[in-house]
Amino acid sequence: MLQCISEERLRAKLAEMGIDDISRTTIRQCSMLGSALEADSGEPFSHLEFGVPGIPACPIGIEAQKKALDAGVPSIYPSVQGIPDLKRNAARFVKAFIDIDIDPRGIVPTVGSMQGSMTCILECSQLQPGKDTILYICPGFSAHGRQPDILGIKNLTFDIYEYRAEKLRDKLESYFKQGNIAAILYSNPNNPAWICLTEEELQIIGELASKYDVIVLEDMAYLCMDFRKDMSVPFEPPFQSTVARYTDNYIILLSGSKIFSYAGERIAVVCISDKLYRREYPELKKKWSIAGFGDNFILNYLYVNTSGVSHSAQYALSAMFEASVDGRYNFVKELRNYGLRAHRSRKIFDANGFHLVYDKDMEQTISDGFFYTVGYKDLNNRELLEALLRCGVIAIPLNTTGSGQSGIRVCVSRLLSDDDFRLLDEHLQVFVKLVNE
């Protein structure tokens, strides 16, 4: 069993890496620190920090990409708006699993959803005078929150913990009525809390977005991963919940990274509503001589950013969308492994005295999925993370996700074997002994 790392050793490593407060580190800083401590100790740590796929990449995508490579696409610049097959198959996929009709014209590939969100917030912040601020529903993916800071765009956040159901309406309206909110961004299911917004809450967001002319950026990185209901059958309910049923002011971010475990190729699509794609803005006309939102997204904001997405990866994503819609590949069945891992690891945390932080979707217990959040007694983020690292557990603190709660995010993707779960239990037992001695 791992011997607890001394506080002096941890402090020395923090100083060596220039970290003043571990609760303010990025995901990668936290991972680097944990890996350094792991190397020094010579003992394996429990890695809960990175949201990397823990399932092999979809073989259908691999074969399609190989075929495209053999056909010579590496020598050809991809069209920045995306290859026709990808746009068509993505539109069918959206209809099959989200039950939303969308013109393939408004479906555009991006270098992962990260590029999609960054490009969206940049354009949204320049559409109308005075509407210059992005609002984030937190907790959320920490990198999303850094994007406006890097771009010099104003942004605001609030923790949804106390604002579920009808309380969400008053909270959102308190921001929207000020007139400066250009767009709102959230993930559903949520990273890191795994809460899922209800139809009532999505309707509230949609109605207010229409009333105050705010664009909703809906990140569906974990599409159909609310395993409390079976969304695996294309074109049959239940479907993935979405704000798109309640407003035309929406953009859906749909990534291949988790649903097809295709993270290494950095491929996603941005799905712009038909009405928003065609909408014309005088400010865009003045800046770029093109008035339309969708045309500007592609020809100005996206083109100067990357001038297109990996040509061969577009063929891969297109093939995976097509196989899912045709019933030849059940991506939801593959993803259920994450739910099983979450259930098993949550029992281990519970047995060692931890509690779920974000524990409910209204009256329902949150689904077992890719992430969840735990805390321990009254330990704050810094105290909890430092103690866990000393005991061989690497995770990220909730404050880095915009949360006002104390705890850590648990990602289950690297819990692969019985030994991984056994090791987690041993590390948590060391932790309990350390903080209670």
N, C-alpha and C positions, 0 to 999 in steps of 0.2 A: 504493500500500500504506500502511496506517495506520502512522503514526510512534508509537513507544512513548511512552506518557504518563509523564512524570517522576514519581519517587517523591514529590517535594515537592508536586506538583499533587494527587496522590492523597491525601497526608496533609492537605492543606488542605481537600479536599472531605470527608474523613472528619470533620475537626474541625467543619466547617460544618454537617454533618448530625448531630453529636453521637454519633458512633460511635467507641467506644474500641477495640473488637476486632471486626474484620470477620467473624471466624469464629463470632461469637456473634449475628449479625444474623438477623432473620426473613427469610423468602423475599421479602416485599414491601419490606423495608428494603434488601435486597441489590439487588433490581430497581430501586428508586428511585435508589440510588447509581450503578449501572451506567448507567441512563438519563441521569442528570445528567452523568456523564463523557462519554457519547456525544454529548449536546447540546453540551458544551463543545468537543469535538474536531471536530465537524462531519462525522464519518465514521461510517458504519453499524457497529454492533457485532454480534457473534454472540450471539443470545439463546437461552440454554439453561436458563434458570432457572425459567420458569413452566410448570406442567403444564396448559396450556390446550389444548383441542381444536385440531387443525390440519387438520380435515376439516369440510366444511359440515354443518350440522345436518340430520338426517334429514327429508326433505320430507314424509313421511307424518305425522310429528308436527306439523309446521307447519300442514298443511292441517286436521288434526283440531282443533288449537287455534283456528285461525281460525273454524272452524265452530262451536265452542263459544262463542267470543266473540260471533259473530253471533246465536247462539241466546239470548243474554242472561245467561250464567252470571256475568259480573262483578258483577251486582247481588245475587247469592245467596251467602250464606256457605256454604263447602264443609263437608260433614260431616267432623269431625275424624278419624274412622276411615277416611276415603277413600271415593271413589265406588265403587259395586258393580262397574262394568265394569273399573276399574283393578285391584281386588283379585282378581277372577276371572282376568283376562288375565295378571296377574303370577304367579298360582299356576300357570297353564299354562306360562308362560315358564320358571319354576323347574323344572318337571317336564321340559320339552323340552330344556333345556341343562345342567341340573345333575343331573337324574334324582332329584329329591327330591319326595316328596309333602308338600304343606303346605296346611292349611286356609286358604282366602282370608280368613277372619276374622283370622288372625294376620299378615296382610300390611297394613302401614300406611304411607301416604305421609309423607315428611318433607321439610323444606326442604334438600334435598341430604343426602348421607351425613354431612356435618359435623353437622347437627342430629340426625341419627339416632344417631351415636356419642355425642354429648354427652348426649343424653337417656338412652341406654342405660347409660352409666357412672354417671350420677346415680342412676338407679333401682337398679342392681346394688349400688351402695355402701351402700344403705339397707335391704337385704333381711333381713340376719341380723346380730345382735350379734357384733362381733369381725371380721366379714368387711367390711373397710372400705378395701381397697387394690386398685388396678387394676394389672395387670402387662402390660407391653408387650414384644412380641418386636420387637427393632430390628435393622437400621435400619427406620425407618418414617416416615410422613407427619408432619412436624414439628408441624403444628397439632393432630394427635391428642394428642400428648404435652403440649401446653399446656392442653388442655381440663380435666383434673383439677386443674391448678394454679389455673386461674381459678375453679373450683368449690370449691376448698379440700379436694379429695379426695386421700388418700395414693396415691402411685403409685411403681412400680419398673420398671426397664428392664434388659434385657440384650441384648448383641449376639450374634446367632445365628452369626456368622462361624465360631467354633470349636466350635459345638454342633449339628452336623448328625447325622442318623440317630439311632442309639441314644444318642449323647451328649446328645441333646435330652431324653430321658426323665429322666436323672439331674439335669439342670439344672432342668427344670420342677418335678420332685418336691422339689428343695431349697427351692423357694419355696412350693409348694402345702402341704407337710406342716406348715408353720408355722401354717396355719389362718386366715390373715388375707386371703387372696386372694379377692376377690369375683368378678372377671372378668379375662379375658385378651383382648387385642386384637392383631391382626396383619392385614396385607394379603397377598393371594395371587392373582395374582402380586404381588411385593413392590414397593412404592414406598419407596426409590429403586433398590434393588439389582437388581430384576427376577428375583431367585431365585424358584423355585416350590417350595413344600413338596411332598415326595413323599407317596405314599399311606401309606408306613410312618410318616412324621413326623406326618401328620394323624391316623393311628390312635393314635399315642402321645399326642397332645394330647387326642383324644376320650376315650380310656380314663382318663387322669388327671383330666380334667374331671369325668367321672362319679364316679370314686373319691373325689375331694376336694370334690365339689359346687361346681365353679367354672363360671361361664357363659362360653362362648366367643363373642367378637364377631369375626366373620369378614368383613373388608372385601373385597368383590369389585368394586371400582371398575373393574378391568381384566379383567372376565369374558371367558373364551375367547380371551385374547390371548397365550397360550403357543403361538406359531405353529409349534412343532416338531410339533404334531399338529393335525389338522383337526377342529375342534369346531363347524363351521358348519351341520351338518345336524340339524334339530330331531328329538328323540326317538330319535336313533341315536348309539351310542358312536363315539368317546370323548366323555365328558362332562367338564365342568369338575370338577376335584377339589374336595372339600369335607370338612370335619370332621363335617358332618351325617350322614355314613354311620356314624360311630363314637360318637356321643353324642346324647342328647336335649337337652343343655344348650347350645343354640346359638341365635345370632341372626345372620342373614346381612344385610349391608348391600349393597344393590344400587342403583347410581346410574345415572341417564340421562346424566350429564355426558360420560363418555368413550365408552361403548358406542354411544350415539346422537348424540354431539357436541351434547348439549342442555344444556350447562353454564349458559347464560345464564338459564334458567328455574328453576334451583335445585330440581330435582325428583329424588327417590329413593324407595325403599321399604325399610322394615325388615321382615324376614321372621322372625317369631318361631316357633320350633318349637311344634308342637301341645301337647306335654307342658308346656313352659315357659309357654306362654300360659295354660294352665288352672291351673298350680300356684298354690297359695295360701300366703301368708306371714303369720304372726301379726304381724310388725312392720308390714307394710303395712296390715293391718286396724287396728292400734293408731293409726297415723299418719293414715290417710285414710279409714277406715271401709269400705274395699274390700280384700279379701284377695288377689284374683287378680292375677298379674303383668301379663297382657295388658291387662286392663281398667284397671289403674292406669297403665300406660304411655300409654294413649290418653286417659283421662278426667282424669288428674291431671297427670302429668309433661309430656305433649305439649300438652295443651289450654292450660295456663297459660303455655306457652312461646310458641306462635304461634296457637293456636286453629284450626289447619288450614293446609293447603298450597294454594297458588294453584289455584283451581278449574279454570281453563282448561288449565293445565299438566298436571293429572291426566288430562284427556282426551287430551292429546298423548302422554303416556307410555303410557297404555292402548292407544292405536292402534299405537304402535311395538312394544309387546310382542306384540300380536295379529298384526301383519303378519309379525314374525319367526317366531312359532310356526307360522303358516300357510304359511310359505315364500315369502311375497311380498316380503320384504326380508331380504337376507343381510348382517346387520350385521358379521359376522366378515370377509367379503370386503372391506368398506369399510376395516376397521381394519388390514388387512394392509399398507396404505401405511406405517404406523408401523414395521413390521418392516423394510421396504425402506430407510427412512430411517436406521434404527439400523445396519443392515448397512453402508451407505455411509459414515456418519459414523464408525463404529468403525474402519474401514480408514484414515480420515484421522488419527484419534488414534494409531493403531498406527504409521503411517508417520512420525509426529513424536515417537515414543519414549515415548508413554504406555502404561500397562498397565491392564487391567481389575482392579478391586479385588475385587468379588464376581464371580468368574469361572465358578463351577461350581454345578450342581445335582447333588451327589454326583459321578458320573463324567461327566455331561453338561455341555457348555458351555452357559451360560445362553442363553435364547432372545433373538432380536432383537425388541425391543418398544418400548414407550413411553419407558422410562427405561433407563439403565445407569450404572455408576460407573467412573470412571477416576482414576488417580493418576500422578504423575510422579516417578520416582526416589525420593529420601527427603524430598521437600518435605512439610512438615506442612500442615494445612488452611489456616492463616492465610497462610503463605508462598505456597502454590499459588494461592489465590484472589486475593491482592493482585497477583501477577505476571500472572495471566490478565486481570484487570481493566485493568491497564496496557496490555495488548496487545489489548483489544477483545473479550474473551470474558466474558459474564456467566453465572454459575452459582451454585449454593449448595454450601457445604462439608458434608461428610458428618457432622461432629460435631453439626450441628443436627438430624440425623435419628436421633440416639441411637446412632450408629455409633462404634466405638472405632478405626476405621481412618482413614487419611489419604487424602483424595481429594475429588472433586466429583461431584455428580449431574448427569447429562446428560439433558435432555429434548429429544426430537427433533421435537416438534410444530410448532416454528416454522422448521424447516429445510424450506422449501417448493420452492425452485427451484435450478437449477444454480448460480446466482450465490450462493445461501446457502451451498452446500457449498464453492464456490471461496473465498468470504470466510472461512469457518471455517479452511480450510487455510492461507490467508495469515496469519490471526491467530495460528495455532499456530506457524507458522514464525518469526514475530516473537518469540513467547514462548520458543521454543527458543534463539534467539539471545540473548535477554535473560538467561535463567537460566544460560547456559553461557559467557557472555563473561568 
